Amino acid sequence: MRWHHVLGLAAGILLSTCTYAKSNALAQSIDNIIKNVDPNVNIGIEIADLNTNTILYQRNADRSFMPASNLKLYTAAAALLYLGPDYRFTTSLSTDAKQINNGVLKGNLYLNLSGDPSLTQHDLANLLSQLREYPITSVKGDIIINNGIFATQAHSPGFMIDDTQYGYGASPLPAMLDENELDIQINPSSKVDKKANLQLAPNLETIKLINNVSTVAPGEKKCKIKFSSDKKNTITADGCVYQTQPGYTQTIAIAHPDEYLKRALLTILREQNIDYTGKIIFAAKTPKTKTLAQHQSAVLSQLLFKMQKVSDNLYADAIFLKLGAVYFNKPSSWHLSADAIEKILTDRTEIEFSGTRMVDGSGASRYNLVSPAQLTQLLSNVYDNFSVSYEYIEALPVSGRDHTRVFKQAQTPLNGWIRAKTGSMAGVSALSGYLMTRKHHLLVFSIIINGFAGPINKYRRIERDISKYLIEKAPIAQSKGIAKLRTTTHLKAPTLDNNAQQSAYQEKLDKEAQALRHAFKNTHTDITRNVDSISVTLPISSAKQAQQTSLQKLLNELVKICKPFKNELYLVNTTNPNMAVIDNQQQKLAKLMRKAGITKANILQIINSDTLNSERVSIRIS
């Protein structure tokens, strides 16, 4: 269901430059924050309260903006919903050889790439080392790298060509190894007119660095270093550094990832004493072959940490392209993958794509367009989807804890109260996610600013000041709000139309409570019959492994008893609302609940609880 509404006369005022929806102190305070920084700024905002299910504030909420890295919120949601939190990329070795004699593989050896953005030389070496088990020490044929999973140009339409030299501009095509980037440590010389000290980190024998960077006196001229690469990935650095400036590390993109992979493969084969008689070549397809070895990535939920918290464009675009390949079961392209994400999210959520334009998964393209209303709608829908909500929210940066640019000033009022995705590029700043107020209301929000010139910090101040106000001073008497957020809420008893339905429902709860008391009579479990629900407080063993086994058994039994009554079960622990309290113990709890068949929960309470480190967990049945 589309919960975002079209503004009517009672809800807002139509102005010539932008649309506002406001009628309260909260709106006036936010308007003043914007006015104090730049009254003419091109900004879109939507803020909603998930406790009261109402939209609290809108300003240009339906206008389309360039979202920058806020687009990664779409990529993460689609990947979790379609591939699943435990999905892994699988890279394999296979062969068309019929036999292996005395360590000799008489045929071709295939390296089948899966689009894994996390694949490293170490992983590749471990994969090849598995050939010893056969054992294979020689290949009488070609070594063929199958990179046909993606069939498109290196960068998405609208990608800025100037960004291709830097690490954040690394392409996932035509292959990925070591995140298609490397670091160069840069230090000025102690003497003017001498070459600066440049060193690859780590120092790779497959990469050559030509240093044309000079050291100059401060203020002598404007200094900048430009990097370029030839087809063999020989890097040339031109420019200057000031003698007095501190050393720093510059991450640059590998210009030709296919050549980099090929050379790395050569080095590993030599180190492992595996020879071959043919060539190392690339191919788009692998014929029918026998699998010899496999390497699997970390699970998707862990890869999303890198994508969201570090805002890694390569990871986002690789996952984006992978979705297209898996969804349509053919080599993907930027356009095909955008279609896949729209179909996935349209099918599995209630969000709308009218006016949205996706051309990549990272937000690096300036052709991407999305509205704040669509982002808050996405965030709200994923929050309500217990099958993925924990992993989705957990991957978002936490204010004051993760090293995001918006929150790098560790002001205590913001620390730990926000989980949100940042976004920035020239003339663009964005912040969208979840925010907990001091009065324990969970808000979902999106702030996108476009079209400004000059330093971005001036406009990040708007995001910080609005966030600070919402945390500390946002009023809670907003049950009516501007518009209804959605029609149902978690932890709410069903609507009963008449006394007969009410009587039948109460009788059902009585029978259910009686069945639960009988089943759990020797387990120190508390069963409380409330007016419109039942509370079940389960004991947990103190030993961690026994803890999980015990809880899983109790959850399974709980679901088994409640299933015939067709009620819904929710975790309802009352805990510290600070958004920073989160660890893998809570992820284990979420998985245990899903395994038992509990399909809904107040995910924020799971995120902020210390349930598996405590002695009891409460479940509500309604």
Sequence and secondary structure as in RCSB ss.txt:
>XXXX:A:sequence
MRWHHVLGLAAGILLSTCTYAKSNALAQSIDNIIKNVDPNVNIGIEIADLNTNTILYQRNADRSFMPASNLKLYT
AAAALLYLGPDYRFTTSLSTDAKQINNGVLKGNLYLNLSGDPSLTQHDLANLLSQLREYPITSVKGDIIINNGIF
ATQAHSPGFMIDDTQYGYGASPLPAMLDENELDIQINPSSKVDKKANLQLAPNLETIKLINNVSTVAPGEKKCKI
KFSSDKKNTITADGCVYQTQPGYTQTIAIAHPDEYLKRALLTILREQNIDYTGKIIFAAKTPKTKTLAQHQSAVL
SQLLFKMQKVSDNLYADAIFLKLGAVYFNKPSSWHLSADAIEKILTDRTEIEFSGTRMVDGSGASRYNLVSPAQL
TQLLSNVYDNFSVSYEYIEALPVSGRDHTRVFKQAQTPLNGWIRAKTGSMAGVSALSGYLMTRKHHLLVFSIIIN
GFAGPINKYRRIERDISKYLIEKAPIAQSKGIAKLRTTTHLKAPTLDNNAQQSAYQEKLDKEAQALRHAFKNTHT
DITRNVDSISVTLPISSAKQAQQTSLQKLLNELVKICKPFKNELYLVNTTNPNMAVIDNQQQKLAKLMRKAGITK
ANILQIINSDTLNSERVSIRIS
>XXXX:A:secstr
        TTT EE SS EEE  SHHHHHHHHHHHHH TT EEEEEEEETTTTEEEEEESTTS B  GGGGHHHH
HHHHHHHT TT   EEEEEE  S EETTEE S EEEE    TT  HHHHHHHHHGGGGTT  EESS EEEE TTB
 S SS TT  GGGGGBGGG    S  SGGGEEEEEEE  SSTTSB EEEEES  TT  EEEEEEEE TTSS   E
EEEE TT  EEEEEEEETTS  EEEEEE S HHHHHHHHHHHHHHHTT EESS EEEES   S EEEEEEE   H
HHHHHHHHHS  HHHHHHHHHHHHHHHHTS B HHHHHHHHHHHHHHHS    TT B S SSS STT BB HHHH
HHHHHHHHT TTTHHHHHHTS BTTTS  STT S  TTTTTSEEEEEEEETTEEEEEEEEE TTS EEEEEEEEE
S  S THHHHHHHHHHHHHHHHH  S  SS SEE  S  TT      SHHHHHHHHHHHHHHHHHHHHHTTTTT 
EEEE SS EEEEEE  SSHHHHHHHHHHHHHHHHHHHGGGT  EEE       TT   HHHHHHHHHHHHHT   
  HHHHHH  GGGSSEEEEEE 
